Amino acid sequence: MWQNDPPLERWEDVAYGELYERAHLLDVLQPRQHERPLPVTIHFHGGAWSMFGKYLQDCEFMAEAGFCAISANYRYAQEALFPAQLEDAKAVLNWVRAHAEQYGWDAERIGVWGISAGGHLAALLGVRGFEHGVKATACVCAPTDLTRAGDWVLAYQGQGFAELLGAHAAEQPERALRASPTRQISRPSPFLLIHGDEDSEVPLEQSCVLHQALQQAGASSCLQVIPGGNHFINESHRSEVQAALLAFFRMQL
């Protein structure tokens, strides 16, 4: 239900998928007063695809700046193997487009973003941005090539990749390939990649390889490296990360 919380209005636990439970719920936060259709930013949460959930607190700065800010859940890896999580992310996009006119949103100005595992899902949408109707994609400390996981995957919340793929990447090479944004580029949206240079859970290399692949494909890609930043720059460097995200989405949407 909508809550009286001027100058923003909030809509919580909206069902966007068939399950009508945690995995297929989203929250909305947007300016209460607006004169034209709002651009939309969709946020996917982190947590190694296996924990945490939608989190509007990470999106307040977007709504305060005049965007409709949406934060969405998706199925955990222990609930369903990949590509279930990507299917859920696509379902969120479809729900937004289906309800755009009803709620005063601009279906032609949709951006996606996320942190860590959520950034991975955003990237999978963005590398085929024109296909999915995504106009801008931002990823913070996101894994982008599961075929290059190497030993560091063990530091990424233990068995995160193995849960997502149903086995280690070497044992599921085709699924790892399909789950790797770097290997799925086709008519991508513009990208912003933000990563700390001291991230021991998802190495900076993961953003670098996607950035290089996007540039080789002729796409617009900006890589912003946070000196001294670890895997939690959304907390330790919050103002810097949010400023970069806001500037990017303002320019692209």
N, C-alpha and C positions, 0 to 999 in steps of 0.2 A: 504494500500500500504506500501511497505518497505520504510523506511526513512533512509537517510544517516546520521548515528549517531554513528561513530566508537567509541570504538571497539565493540559496541553492535548494533544489528539491531532489528527494532521494526515493528511489524505488528499489526494494530489496526482495531477494529470493523469487525472481521471475523465472518461470520455467521456459526454456528455449528448446528443449529436446523431448524425446519420448519417455525418458525415465521418470521425470517429474520428482526427482529427489536430488541429493547433493550434487551429483556429477553434472546435472543439466540445469543448474541454476545460475543466474547472473544478477548483478546489481547495477543500477543506473544512478548517476549523479550529474545534474546539469543546472545551468542558470534558470531561475524561476521565471525571469522576464527575458524574452528575446524576440526580436522583430523578424528574423529570417531563419530559414532552416539551418540548424546547427551542424557543423562538422562533427564527426564521431571518432573517438579514439577507443579502441578495444584493448583491454589489458588482460594478459594471461599470466597467472601467478607462477612462481618458482616452487621448488621443493622436490627436485629429482623425479618428477612425474609421479610421486608416490605419497605426498603429504601437503599440508597447508591448503589454502583455498582462496577464493576471490577476496579482494582486499581493497575496498574503496579508499582507504586512507592513502594508498599509494597514488590515487588518481585525483585527489582533491585539487591539486594545483592545476590540473587540466580543466576541471569544471570552473574553477575561479577565473580562468583565462578565457572562458567563453566556449568551451567544447562540451559536447555531451560525452561524458566519461563513463565507460562501461567496464566492469571487471567480471570475468567469467570463470566458472569452474569447468572441469573436464574430467573424464574418467582417469582414475589412477592406473598406473601400470599393473598393479596387482589385481585390478578389476578387469582389465582388458588389455591385450597386447596392441602395440602399434600395428595398424594406423588408426585405432579407435580414437586416440587423442586428436589427431588431425581431422578426423571426421567430425568430432565435436566442435573444433575450432571453426570449421566450415559451416556447421549448423548455426553457430553464433552469428556469423556473417549473414547467413540467409535470414535469420530472425530479425536482425537489424534492418535489412533492406525491406523485409515484409512489413515492418511497423514504422518505417521512416515517415511516411506521410501522416500517419496517425499521431505521432509524437513530435512532429516538427523537426525531423532530422534530414540532413542532406545525404541521400543514398549514393551520391556521386563523390562524396568527400569522406571516405572512411580510411582511417589509419589503424594499424595494429602495432602493439609493442608488448614486451615482456622482459622479465628478468630470469636468467638462468634457464631452467627447463621451459618456462613461459616464453622466453626469448627464442628458444628453439622452435616452438610452435608458431610464433609470429613469423619467424624466418621462413618456415615451410610455406606459409601463406604468401609471404612477400616475394619469394623467388619465382612465383607464378602469379604475380600481382595482377596483371591484366586479365588473367583467367578468372581470378577470384574477386575482382572488383576492389582490390586493395590499392590505394593511391600512395601510401607511405608506410614504411616499416622501420621500427627501431628495436634494437636488441641490446640488452645489457648483460655482459658476461655470459653469453649464450654458447652452448655447444653447437657446432655447425657441421661437423663432419665426423660421424660416428665410425666411419671406416678407418679413421686415423686416431682412434681412441688411445691406444697404447696403454702404458702402465698407469697414467694419471687417472684413468677412469675409476680405479679403485678408491681414489680419494674423493670422487664425486658421489658423496652420500652412499658409499659402499657399492652395492650392486645395482645402482640406478639403471645403467644401460642394459644389463642382463635382464632386469625385470621388464623393461620397455620392449625389448626385442624377443624375449622368451628364451634367450641364451646369450652368451657372449658374442660380440660382433663377428669374431672369426668363425663362429659356428652358424651364424645367420647372415652371411654376406649380402644376400639380396635384400633382406629386410633392413639391414644396416644402410645399404645404399639408398633405399627409398626413404629412410628416415634422416638422411643427410642433406640439409638445405644446399650445401656447397655443390652437391652432385645433381641437383634438381632444377637448375636455373633455366627458366624459359619465360621471356618477356617479363622481367622482374619490375617491381616498383622501385622508386628511390629508397635507399637504405641509409640509416644511421647506426653505426656499431660503436658501442662504448664498452671499454674493457680496462681493468686494472692491470698494470704491468707486473704485479706481484701476486696474481691470482694462482693459487696452488691447486684449486679444485677444477677449474676449467681454464687451461692455459690461454694466454693472450694469442697464441698461434691459431686458436679456433676462430677468432674474429678476423685475424689476418688472412687466413686462407679464403674465407668467404669474401672479404673485401677485394682480394686479388681476383677471385673468380668473377665477381660482379663487374669489376673494371674491364676484365678481358672480354666480357660479354657486351660491353658498351653501355652498361647501366651506371646510374648515378649512385655512388657509394662514398660515405664519409666515415672514416675510422678515427675515433677520439680515444686516445690512450690516457688513462689517469695515472700519473706517476705515484708510486707508493701504494696504489689501490689493490686491495685483495678481492675476494669473491663477493664481498658485501659492500661495494661502493655505493649502492643505493641507500645505505645507512650512513656509512662513514664520510661519503662525499655527496650527501643528498642534494644540497643546493646546486652544486656543479652539474650533477647528473640531470636534475629537473630542469635547469636552465637550458641545457643542451637539447633535451627532449622537446621542451616547449618551443624553442626557436626553430627546430626542425619541422615540427608539425604545423606551426604557424606558416612557415614558408611553403610547405607542400600541400596543405589543405586549405 
